[in-house]
Amino acid sequence: MVMHTWRDKEYKHLDILENEISTYLRFEYKINDKKEWLHVIEKGEEWY
């Protein structure tokens, strides 16, 4: 099931040659009136 798809506006004119599937949990929050987000990967053991 696709929950969200995203394409960079800068590259949307290019043909897709290959798709990469990634699964992660994303937290989005606001701090000091700025939107921030955190990706959690590798069964919760890594984040960026």
N, C-alpha and C positions, 0 to 999 in steps of 0.2 A: 504494500500500500504506500503510495506517495503522499506524504503529509505536507511537504513544501518543496517547491522547485525554485531555483534562482539562477538567473543569468546576468552577468556583468553587462551593464549598458554599453560599456566601451567595446565589448567584443561580440555583441549580439548579432552583428552582421556576418560573422564567420559561420561556416558550416560546422556542425558537430561531427567530429570524427570518432569520438570515443566517449562513453559515459562512465563515470566512476560513482559507485554507490558508497555512501558513507552513512553510518548511523551514529548519532550522538544526541545528547541531551543539552539543550541550550537554555540558559537562564538569561532573561533580559531584564534590566533594571535601570533606574534613573538615579544618578548621583550628581549633586550640584547642578541640577537642571540639564544634565548631559546624559543621553542614552548610552548605556554600556551593555555588554553581553559577555557571557562566559560559556564556552563549549566544554562539556565533560565527555571524555572518551576513555577507551580501554577499561571498561567495566568500572568506571569511577576512579581509576587510579591515576589518570592524567587529565589535565585541563589546560586550556589556553584562552 
